[in-house]
């Protein structure tokens, strides 16, 4: 079994050996019009949600039990 010191040394070695390969500029291509369209399409589904915070917490709680 490895000690915490060995794990830390390995992590430091990994950081020291890292090399920059290339910069990739990611343009996901979402425009404000795309986002607005998605919001409009999803708005009817949220009409019945009285307390969005409680609803999200319920969803997050369920997903924690699935794993």
C-alpha positions as CSV (number, residue, x, y, z in Angstrom):
1,X,0.0,0.0,0.0
2,X,1.3,3.4,-0.9
3,X,1.7,6.1,1.7
4,X,0.3,9.6,1.4
5,X,3.9,10.8,0.9
6,X,4.3,8.5,-2.1
7,X,1.0,9.6,-3.6
8,X,1.9,13.3,-3.2
9,X,5.3,12.6,-4.8
10,X,3.7,10.9,-7.7
11,X,1.3,13.7,-8.2
12,X,4.1,16.3,-8.1
13,X,6.1,14.2,-10.6
14,X,3.0,14.2,-12.9
15,X,2.7,18.0,-12.7
16,X,6.4,18.4,-13.4
17,X,6.3,16.2,-16.5
18,X,3.2,17.9,-18.0
19,X,3.7,19.5,-21.4
20,X,1.6,21.9,-23.3
21,X,0.6,20.3,-26.6
22,X,-1.7,22.8,-28.3
23,X,-4.3,25.4,-27.7
24,X,-7.7,24.5,-29.1
25,X,-10.0,27.4,-29.5
26,X,-13.5,26.0,-29.0
27,X,-16.4,27.9,-30.5
28,X,-19.5,25.9,-29.6
29,X,-21.5,28.0,-32.1
30,X,-24.3,28.9,-29.8
31,X,-25.9,32.2,-30.5
32,X,-28.1,34.2,-28.3
33,X,-31.0,33.4,-30.7
34,X,-30.3,29.7,-30.2
35,X,-30.4,30.0,-26.5
36,X,-33.6,32.1,-26.6
37,X,-35.2,29.5,-28.8
38,X,-34.4,26.7,-26.3
39,X,-35.7,28.8,-23.4
40,X,-39.0,29.4,-25.3
41,X,-39.3,25.7,-26.1
42,X,-38.7,24.6,-22.5
43,X,-40.8,27.3,-20.8
44,X,-44.1,25.4,-21.0
45,X,-42.6,22.4,-19.1
46,X,-41.7,24.7,-16.1
47,X,-45.1,26.3,-15.7
48,X,-46.2,23.8,-13.0
49,X,-43.0,24.1,-10.9
50,X,-44.0,26.2,-7.9
51,X,-40.6,26.2,-6.1
52,X,-37.7,25.8,-8.6
53,X,-35.1,25.4,-5.9
54,X,-37.0,22.6,-4.2
55,X,-37.6,20.9,-7.5
56,X,-33.9,21.0,-8.4
57,X,-32.9,19.7,-5.0
58,X,-35.3,16.8,-5.5
59,X,-33.8,16.0,-8.9
60,X,-30.3,16.2,-7.6
61,X,-31.2,14.0,-4.6
62,X,-32.7,11.3,-6.9
63,X,-29.6,11.4,-9.1
64,X,-27.3,10.9,-6.1
65,X,-29.1,7.6,-5.3
66,X,-28.8,6.3,-8.8
67,X,-25.0,6.1,-8.8
